[in-house]
Amino acid sequence: MTKHLFQWSVSAFCIAWLGKYLIAPGLALAIYYDDYIELSSACANAMDETWFAEQEQNESLNHTAQVHLLICHDYDKTRKLMLTAGLSEDLLSYLGLKALELDQKGTEALVQQHRFTER
């Protein structure tokens, strides 16, 4: 009886461990991968556009930019779901970089934000 209880306990532990550390993260990655890549890129673009809009000091443009940042809320929720499922920060950071590579802009667009507008 004790031997069967021990075997059942070890089996249950192994199944729970596999579920928590392999199956749940794998499923989360499979389910949210495309959404995360898309939202990561969209949020990065929204933050860039908001920064440029704020430089114009136009109230209606600033309001539009703030609404545009709502996509970052969806990005953050998806990121938190993936972290909760057991995916690492490093993997999510890599996916974020991959998203930025997929949405490459021309060189001029990338360096424009680093130019001085005033001295």
N, C-alpha and C positions, 0 to 999 in steps of 0.2 A: 504494500500500500504506500509506504513512504517513498519507495523507489519510483512509483508511478507519479506521485505528487511532485517529486523533484524533477522528473522528466517533463511533466506538463508545465511546471514553472519555468524551466529553462527554455522550453519551446515558446511559451508565451512571451518571455522576455526577448528572445531573438526576433520574433515576429514584430513586436512593438518597436524594437530598435531599428529593424529594417524599414518599418513604416515611417518612423520619425526622421531618420537620417538619410534614407535613399528614395523611398517612394514619394513622400510628400514633397521634397524639393524637386524631384524629377517631374512630378505632375504640375507643380506650380510653374516651373520653367516652360514646360510644354504648353500650358494654358495661357500664360501671360507674356510669353516671349515677344510676339509680334506687337501686342499692345504697348508693352514697355518700351520697345525700340521706337515706335511711332510717337508715344507721349513724351519720351525723353527728348527727341528731336524737336517736337512742337513746343515744348516748354523752353528749350534753349533759344529757339527763334523768338518766342514771345518775350523772353527777358531782354534779348538784344533789341527788339523793336520798341519795347517799353523804354529802354534807356535812351534810344534815339528820339522818341516822342517827347520825353521829359526835357530834352535839350532844347526843343522848340518853344517850350513854355506856352503852349496853347491848351487852354482848359478842356475843350471838347476832345482834343487829341489825347490828352492825358487820361480822360475818362475812358475813351475807347481802348487805350493801352492797358488800363487796369482791368477792364473786362476781358481783354485778350489773355491776361495772366491767369484766368480761371482754369485754363488747361493745365497749369502747374499743380492745381489741387488734385486733378485726376491722376497726374503723374505720381504725386506723392502718395496717394491712396494705393495705387498699384505697387509702388515700391515697398510700402509697408506690408502689404499682403505677401509679397515675395519674401521679404525678410522674416515675417512670421512663419512662413512655411519652411524656413530653414536655409534659404539661399544666402550666400555670404555677401558682405559689403563689397568685397573684391570682385566677385562675379558681376554684381550689379554695376559697379564702376566701369568694368570692362565693357559691359553691354551699352552703357551710356556713351563711352568713347566710340564704340562701333556705330552707334546711331548717328553721332556727329560726322563720322566718315561717310556714311551713306548719304547724308544730306550736305555734301560739300558745296561750298560757295566758291566763286572765283576769288583769286588773290586780292583783287581790289576791295571786295566786300569784307574780307578778313582783316586787311590792314587799315581800313577806313576808321575803325573805332580806336585805333592807336595813334592817330594823327592829332597834333595839337590844333585846337580851334582858336585858342587864345594864349597869349603869353603874358 
